[in-house]
């Protein structure tokens, strides 16, 4: 696992028991994201996505956390093997984090003059990859576009249940993911979208406890492969409702 130092912005790799406590970022991608190659360049600050990285690192430092994981710059996406390993590991990485910072770039700071439903309309709730980033972490803190805190998964559980359909009992960690059927889990993802068709399946791997190779270019076949892998592990036929 490659982590970014929240103070020096240097990348380091860790394995298994060596992995230190870390914060993890959940966000929606925009223009000018900072890649692994970019973060090592002296002109990285000119990239639009750099401010998001600094916001994450600054919050981690305030929380006394030395390391952060950010998908844009902690994965070498020029390596198909590394990308595949990362996507198959991502659910566990979010689950094992000390805290997940959910950065909502389209939500203004809390202010009585702004509509109260800005949080509910956040793009984050419509993106496929953000579903596992909501489900997996034990602790999630939501931040507005200026990095002021909106609330936590616990304090906002009623709103999140209304937005996503995910039961409050699960959000409050009173029930386990295993207690929900495949159809229920699929329903949570049904209104979410991904840029690439294959990612509609790949973003669900961790939620269903599946590991499988990534084959970008396979299109809808990715979802069929996901169903095939699920059938090897369960007799929950509700998955065929989707």
N, C-alpha and C positions, 0 to 999 in steps of 0.2 A: 504494500500500500504506500503510495507516494503522498506525503503531506507537506503543507506549506507552513513555514515558520511565521507566526503572526507578527513578529517584530522585524526580522531580517528579510522576510519574503524569499528566503532560500528554500529550495525543495530538497527533501530527504526521503529515502525509501526505508520502510520498516516491514518486518515479516513476523507474522503470528504473535508470539508472546512479547516481541519487542515493541509492538505498537503502543505508543503513549496515549494518554487521554487527548481527545481532540473534539473540536466543534466542527459541525458540518453545515454547509450552505444548501438551502433549497431555494430555487428561483426560476424564473422563466427567461429563456435566452432572448437577447436583443442584438442590435447591431454593434459591431466593434468589440465582441467578447475577447478576452485575453486567453490565448492558448498557452500550452506548456512552453512552446518555443518563444512566445512573446514575453512571458514573465521573466525570462532571462536576458532580455534586451534592455539596454540603457534608456531607450525611448518608450518604455512600456506605459509610462504615465499619460502618453498622448492617446491611448486607446480609450474609447468610451466606457468599456467595461471595467476599467481599472478602479474607478471610484467605488464600485460594488465590492470589489475584492478588499479595498482598504476599509470599507465599512464593516465587512465581516471580520477582518483582522482586528480592527479597533474594538469591536464588541467582545471578541475573544479575549483580548488583553484585559478589558474591564472585568471579565469573568475569571481572570487568572488562568486562562487556557493558552498554552504555548503553541499548539498546532491546530491547523484547520485543514479541512478537505473541501475543495471546490472543484466541481466536475470540469469546468472549462479549462483550468490550468494544471490539474493534477493527473490528468490522463493524457498519454501520448496518442492522439487520435490518428496519427500517421501510421500507427502499428495496428493492424486488424486483430492480431493476437491479443495485444494489451487491451484494446477496446472490448473484445469479447469477454476477457477475464473480468474486466471492470464491471460490465453490465451484469454478468452473472453473480458478482460479489456485492453489488450496490445495495441491495436490501439489507444485507448483514452489516454493511458499513454504516448505513443510517441507523440501524437498530443499536449498534454498539457505541454510537457517539455519546459524548457527555451531554450535548445539547444540539438541537437543530435550529438554525436561524432561518426562518421563512421570510425572505425579502420580497415584498410586494411593491414592485417598481411603479405600478399604476395607482397606488393608494396614497392619497395625500395625508399629511400629518393630521392627527386628531384635532378637530376645530369645530366649534358649534355652527360655523357658517358652511361647513361642508356637509353633503348628504351623508346620513348615517349608514346608508347601504353601500358605500364605496367599498368596504371590506368584502361584502357579499358578492360584489360584481368583479372582484379581482380576477385577472386572467389566470392566476395561479390555480384557481379552482376548476379551470377548463382544460388544463394540460395533462396529458396522459402520464408523463413521468412523475408529476407531482403527487399522484395518488399514493405510491409506495412511500414517498417522502413525508406524507401525512400519517400513514399507517404505521411505519416501522419504528420511528424514534420514540423513546420513552418520554422525552421532554422536547417540546417545540415552543419557540417564542416567535411571534409574528411582528414584523417591522414594516413601517411605512417607508415611502421612498426617501425620506430624510433620515432614516434609521432611528426614528422614535418608536418606542415599543407600543404596539396595539394591544397585545394581550398574549395569553398562552393557550395551548390546546385545551387545558383544563378550564381556564376562565371563559373561553369562548365556545365551549362545547355545544351549547344550545344552538348558536348560530351556525356552527360547522355542521351539526346534524341536519339542520334545515337546508343548508346549501348542498350538501353532498349525499344525504340519505344514509350516511354511516351512523349507526346507533350510538347514542351518548354513552351507553354502558361500555362499549368498546373504546371510545375516545377516552373515557375515564379509567380504562384498564381494569374494568370489573369483569370483562369476559375476554376470552382468547380468540384469536383469529380463526383457529380451528373449529370454533363453534358455529361458523357461518358457512352456508352452502356455496358451491361454486357459482350458482346463479346469483346469489346475493352479492358476492364479490364482483362478479361481472357487471351487475347493475350499478355498482359504484363507479365503474369505469365507463359506462355507456355514453355519458355526455361529455367525456373528455376526448381531446384530439391530440394527435402527434403530427409532426411535419412529414415524417416518412411512414408509409403504410406498414412496413415491417415492425415499426416501433409500437404499434397498437398491441402486438403480441409481446415483444421484448420487454416492454415496461411492466408487464404482469408477471414476469418470471419469478421474482422474489415473493410476490404475494401468494403464489400457488406452490412455492417451494420447488421450482423446476430449474434445472440447469440444462442448457442446450446450446449448440453452436449457433452463431449469428451468420446469416447468409443474406446480406443486403443485396437487393435485386430480386428476391423471391416473392415479393409482394404479399398477396393474401395467403400464400402457402405457409407463411410464418405462423398464422393463427391456427391453421390445421395441424401444424407440427406441435404447437403448444397443446392443443386438445389431445393429440396422440400421446404426448408425454404425461399429461394429467391422467389419462385412462390407465396408464401403467401403475399409477400410485393410488387410485381411488375408484370406488364404485359409485361415486356421486354423479349420476347421469343428468343432473340438472344443468351441467355444463353445456349440454347439447341444445339448451334453449337459446343459446347465443350464437 
